Amino acid sequence: MDLATVIGIILGLSAIIGSIMAGGPLSSFIDVGSIFVVVGGTIASTLINFSLGQVTAVIGVIKKTFLYPIAPPGETIKKLVHFADMARREGILFLEKEMANVDDEFLKQGLQLSIDGTEPDAIRNILTTEIASLKTRHDLGSSILLSMGTMAPAFGMIGTLIGLVLMLGSMDDPSTIGPSMAIALLTTFYGAVLANVFFNPMAGKLQMRSGEEILVRTLMMEGILAMQSGDNPRIVEQKLISFIAPQLRSDVRSEE
């Protein structure tokens, strides 16, 4: 689980709730009608803007902001160098015995293609297409979240305008102006909270996770192609290390 996302959400909500309770009761910031306008309106606009399948599929993509099962690049490089060493000493077909220990479906697919004797260009094309499809899915999820981050404040403003119209319609009773104005502003508050605590930060985290996953899959593809061509494990390591940041390279080498 990605603790940064969980901690960030908890801190954000705690800061908001804490500031509310420091100045008055929390119940004064709860209004069912305002919640309905913002949440219902945001969901409605999202369904209009995207297909139902795309909206439901984004739930699985959002999980990547909380659950992050992708192995670090350093671990992936060590595993690929180990496979390259085995392939060089025992032959590429020997890796078939290791397939049961491979959990990543992308890596398993690439290894199977290599074991089956698929041409390197064909392997690169297949795996590159897989990476491109992954990026497309993640970009769609990020765009949906960003869209929701734009729509939530807009519906907050719509709710505020509705509240102001209703308030102006009852100006004959001055005692209702204050409470009505407070309720009208709540929708703007809800929209801002949803956009800035949830939707927009999650979209940014998803883009970051997407880049990390693409990097790991690129390492897998290049490692598979290198071991298929019979490269020395040391050369395979040097090729793969060049893909990661300099500050991470010493950690990989020190773990050898």
N, C-alpha and C positions, 0 to 999 in steps of 0.2 A: 504494500500500500504506500502511496506517495504521501508522506506525512506533511510536506509543505502545503499541499492543497487543503488538507483537513485543518491544519493549524491556521492557515490563512483565513479560511471561512469562519472558524470559531473566533479568531481574534477580531475579524471584521464585524461579526454579529455582536460580539461582546462589547466592542467599542460603541456601537450604535445603541444597544439596549442599556448599557451603563450610563451613557449620556442622557438617555430618556429618563431613566429612573432617578438620576441625580436632580432632575428638574420637576418631576411630577410622576403620577401613576402611569404604569405601562399600558393599562387598559384604555387610556385616552388616545393611544396610537393604534387601536384595533378597530377596524370598521369593515364588516363583511362586504358591504356594497362596493367599497373602494377596492378591496382585494379582487372581487369578481370582475370589475372593469379592467383592472390591469392584467391579471393572470388570464382571464378568459379572452380578453382582446388580443393579448400577445400570442396565445395559442391559435386563435382564429386567424390572425394575419400570417402566422407561420404556415398554417395549412393552406392558405390561399397562395402564398409565395412558393411553396415547395409541395411535392407530391406526398401522399400519405405514407408511402413506402420509405421515402427519404427521411421523413420526420421520425418514423418509428425506428428506422435503422440507426439514427443518430444516438439513440440511447446506448447502444452497444459501444459506439465510438466514444461517448462521454466517459465511459468507465475507465478509459485510458488516463483520464485526469486524476483518478483515484487509485486504480490498480495498474501497476506497471511491471509486467512480468518479463520484459525484454532484458536479456543479460547485458552487462556492461561491455563496451568494446574490447577491453583488455581480456576478459574471460573468453570472448568469442575468438580473439586472435590466438590465445593459448590452445583452444580446442582445435582450431583449424591447422595450426602448426603441428599439433599431435597427429591429426589425420594425415597431413602431408608426410610426416615421418613414417607412419605406418604404410602409406601407399608407396613410398619410395623403396622401402625395405621388403614389403610383402606383396606389392602389386595392388592396383586400384580395386580389384575384385575382393581383396581382403576386407575392405571397408564395409562390405555387406553384413559382416558379423557385428559391426558397430551400430547398425541402423536402429536396433532395438533400444539403444541408449540415447538416441537423438529425439528430443521432445519438440524442437522447432520444426514446423511443417515445411517452411521455406527451405531450411537447410537439408531436411530429409529429401525433399523433391530434387534439389540440386545434386546431392550425392547419388541419388538413384539414377538420375540422367547420366551422370558421369560413369557410374558402374555399368550402365547399359551400353556404354560406348557411343553415346550421342556426340555429334560433332561440336567442337567448342563454340562455333558461331551460333549454332542452334541453341545450345545451353544459354549463351549470353542473351540471345533474343527472348527466350522463354522467361528467364529470370528478370530481365529488364522490364518486360511487360508486367510481371507480377509486382515489381516495385512501383511502376507507374500506376497500376490499379490501386495499390495501397495509398499512394499519394492523393489520387483522385478522391478516394473515400474519405480520407482525413480532411482534405480541403473542403469537401462538401459539409462535413460535420462542423468544421470551423466556421464556414460561411453561414450555416444555420444558427449557430450560437451568436455570431456577430449580428445577424439579422434580428434575433430576439433581443439582443442588447440595445439595438436601435429602436425597436418597436415598444419595449416596455416603458421607457420614459415618454414616448409619444402618447401611449394610452394613458399614462399618468396625467399628462397635460389635458387629454380629452376628458378624463374624469374630473379634473379640476374645473374645466369650463362648464361641465354639466352641473357641478356643485354650485358654481357662481351664478349660473342662470337660475337655479332653484332658489338660491339665497336672495337674489334680486327680486324674485317673484313674491317673496314674503317680507319685504322691507317695511310693511306696515307694523310689524312686531319687532322692535329693536332688540328685544331680549334674545331673539333667535339668530341674530347676525353673527355673533362670536362663535357659537358652536357650529353653525352651518359653514362658516369660513374655515374652521379647523378641519372639518370633515372633507371639505373640498380640496384642501392642500394635501391630505393624506395620500391621495392617488398619485400625486407627483412624487411624494416620499417613497411609496412602494415601488414605483417605476425606477427611481434612481437606485434604490437598494438592489433590486433584482439585476439591473444592468451592471452595476459596479462591484457587486460582491460575488455574483454568480456568472452571468452570461459572458461578459467581456473577458474577465480573467480566465475562465475555463477555455474560451476560444484561444487565448494566447498560450495557455499550458498545452492544449492539444496540438498547436502548431509546433511547439518545442518538442513534444513527444514524437510527433511525426518525423521531424528531422533526425532525432536520435534513432528511431526505428529504421529509417531509410539508410542511415549510416551503417548500422549493424548488418542489414541485409546486403548492402553493397560489399561489405567486408566478406560476408559469406560467399557471394558470387565470385569475387576476385580470388578468394582462397580456393574455391572448388576448381576454377579454371587453371590456377597455378599448379595445384597438385595433379590435375589431369595431364598437364604438359610435362610432368616429371620434375618440376623445379626442386632444388634443394630446400629442405625445411627452413634453413637460415635465410635463403632468398625470399621464401614465402613470407616469413616473419617481417623482413625489411619492407616488402611491398605493402603489407597490411598496416604496419606501423605508420607508414607515410600518410595514411588516411586520417589519423587521429591527431588531436592537439598535442603540441610538444610537451606540455606539462604532464600528459598522461603516458608518454612513451617510456619514461624512466621507470614508472610503476610496472609496466608490462615486462620490461627487461629484468627488473629486480626480482620478479616472481618466477623466473625461469629456473 
